[in-house]
């Protein structure tokens, strides 16, 4: 059993996001899935990104840091797209991180004050032709080149939130493979 802090994407806590969290729970893991959007969800990705800009990315990051308070340090930090921001920051800066799972986004390690902690395993999942992740793919490749044992999985297609079963970008085959890989990753660090 692994304890996970899972952050949602720019469309908020959609049914597909919540279902993903529930699947991890069903596999025996403890999953904390805080709402960084105060209950707001969006059917359109652009609207969700607009809301995040309105709230402010700094505020979203702070909400992520606050969500970690009171939880053990020994967590796996995970995030979808926008949620990668607080997940990656916490994995890099909060002592005791057990791992990080980044879905559909990645930042250069320098974004959060330096290099990746050498003892924190990392797995990144993206679609090859995702326009939203174009800027993030070089950062993902750089992380994989510089972090021992880090893995980058690229799936065929152009969907962004391809693992969220409630959204148009959902790709059942890719999402199933992602979940298998994530469960293997979690089993390896229990």
C-alpha positions in Angstrom: 0.0 0.0 0.0 1.3 3.4 -1.0 -0.1 6.8 0.0 -0.6 9.2 -2.9 -1.4 12.9 -3.2 -3.1 13.2 -6.5 -3.8 16.6 -8.1 -6.5 17.2 -10.8 -6.1 18.9 -14.2 -7.4 22.2 -15.4 -10.9 21.0 -15.8 -11.2 20.2 -12.1 -12.3 17.1 -10.3 -14.1 15.6 -13.2 -15.9 12.2 -12.9 -13.0 10.6 -14.8 -10.4 12.1 -12.5 -12.3 10.8 -9.4 -12.7 7.4 -11.1 -9.0 7.2 -11.6 -8.4 8.0 -7.9 -10.9 5.3 -7.0 -9.2 2.7 -9.2 -5.9 3.4 -7.3 -7.8 3.0 -4.0 -9.4 -0.3 -5.3 -5.8 -1.5 -5.9 -5.1 -1.0 -2.1 -3.6 2.5 -2.1 -4.5 5.5 0.0 -5.3 8.4 -2.3 -5.8 12.0 -1.3 -7.3 14.0 -4.1 -7.7 17.6 -2.9 -9.9 20.0 -4.8 -7.7 23.0 -5.9 -10.7 24.6 -7.6 -13.2 25.1 -4.8 -15.7 22.7 -6.5 -15.5 24.2 -9.9 -15.3 21.9 -12.9 -15.2 22.8 -16.6 -16.4 20.8 -19.7 -13.9 22.7 -21.9 -10.1 22.6 -21.3 -9.7 26.3 -22.4 -12.3 27.4 -19.9 -10.5 25.4 -17.1 -7.2 27.0 -18.0 -8.9 30.4 -18.1 -10.1 29.8 -14.6 -6.6 28.7 -13.4 -5.2 32.0 -14.9 -7.9 34.0 -13.1 -7.2 32.3 -9.8 -3.5 32.5 -10.4 -1.0 29.7 -10.8 0.8 30.8 -7.7 -2.5 30.4 -5.8 -3.0 26.9 -7.3 0.6 26.0 -6.3 -0.1 27.3 -2.7 -3.3 25.2 -2.5 -1.3 22.2 -3.5 1.3 22.9 -0.8 -1.4 23.4 1.8 -3.1 20.1 0.8 0.2 18.3 1.7 0.2 19.8 5.2 -0.8 17.3 7.8 0.0 14.4 5.6 3.0 12.2 6.0 6.1 13.2 4.1 6.4 9.7 2.6 4.0 10.2 -0.3 3.9 9.6 -4.0 3.0 12.9 -5.6 0.9 12.6 -8.8 -0.8 15.1 -11.0 -2.6 15.5 -14.3 -1.5 18.4 -16.5 -2.1 21.5 -14.3 -1.8 19.2 -11.3 1.7 18.3 -12.3 2.8 21.7 -11.1 2.1 21.1 -7.4 3.0 17.4 -7.7 6.4 18.0 -9.2 7.1 20.9 -6.8 6.3 18.8 -3.7 8.3 15.8 -5.1 11.3 18.0 -5.5 11.1 20.1 -2.4 9.3 18.2 0.3 11.6 15.8 2.2 10.7 12.1 2.2 8.9 11.9 -1.2 8.6 8.2 -2.3 8.0 9.0 -6.0 6.3 11.1 -8.6 3.8 10.4 -11.4 3.4 13.1 -13.9 0.6 12.8 -16.5 0.4 15.0 -19.6 2.9 17.6 -18.4 6.4 18.1 -16.9 8.5 21.1 -15.9 12.3 21.5 -16.0 13.7 20.6 -12.5 15.1 24.2 -12.3 11.5 25.5 -12.2 11.3 24.3 -8.6 14.7 25.3 -7.3 17.2 22.9 -8.7 17.7 19.3 -9.5 15.6 16.3 -9.0 16.2 14.5 -5.7 18.3 11.4 -6.5 16.2 9.0 -4.4 12.8 9.9 -5.8 11.6 7.6 -8.6 9.8 9.3 -11.5 7.4 8.2 -14.2 6.0 10.5 -16.9 3.1 9.7 -19.3 2.2 11.8 -22.4 0.8 11.4 -25.8 3.2 11.8 -28.7 1.3 14.5 -30.6 -0.4 16.3 -27.7 -0.3 20.0 -28.6 -0.8 21.0 -25.0 2.3 19.1 -24.0 4.6 20.3 -26.8 6.4 22.6 -24.5 6.6 20.0 -21.7 8.0 17.1 -23.8 11.6 18.6 -23.8 11.4 19.0 -20.0 10.2 15.4 -19.7 13.1 14.2 -21.8 15.5 16.2 -19.8 14.2 14.8 -16.5 14.6 11.3 -17.9 18.1 11.9 -19.1 19.2 13.4 -15.7 17.2 11.3 -13.2 18.5 7.7 -12.6 15.7 5.2 -13.4 13.2 7.8 -14.5 10.8 6.6 -17.2 9.0 8.5 -20.0 6.1 6.7 -21.7 4.8 8.2 -24.9 1.5 6.9 -26.2 0.4 7.2 -29.8 -2.2 9.9 -30.3 -2.8 13.6 -29.7 -5.1 13.6 -26.7 -4.1 15.6 -23.7 -6.2 14.2 -20.8 -6.3 10.8 -22.3 -6.6 8.9 -19.0 -9.7 10.8 -17.9 -12.7 8.6 -18.8 -15.2 11.4 -18.6 -13.5 13.6 -21.3 -13.4 13.7 -25.1 -9.6 13.0 -25.1 -10.1 9.7 -23.4 -8.2 6.8 -25.0 -9.2 3.5 -23.4 -6.2 1.6 -24.7 -3.6 4.2 -23.6 -5.4 4.8 -20.3 -5.4 1.1 -19.5 -1.7 0.8 -20.3 -1.0 3.9 -18.2 -2.9 2.4 -15.2 -1.0 -0.9 -15.5 2.3 1.0 -15.6 1.3 3.2 -12.7 0.3 0.2 -10.6 3.6 -1.5 -11.4 5.5 1.7 -10.3 3.5 1.9 -7.1 4.1 -1.8 -6.3 7.8 -1.3 -6.9 8.1 1.4 -4.2 5.8 0.0 -1.5 
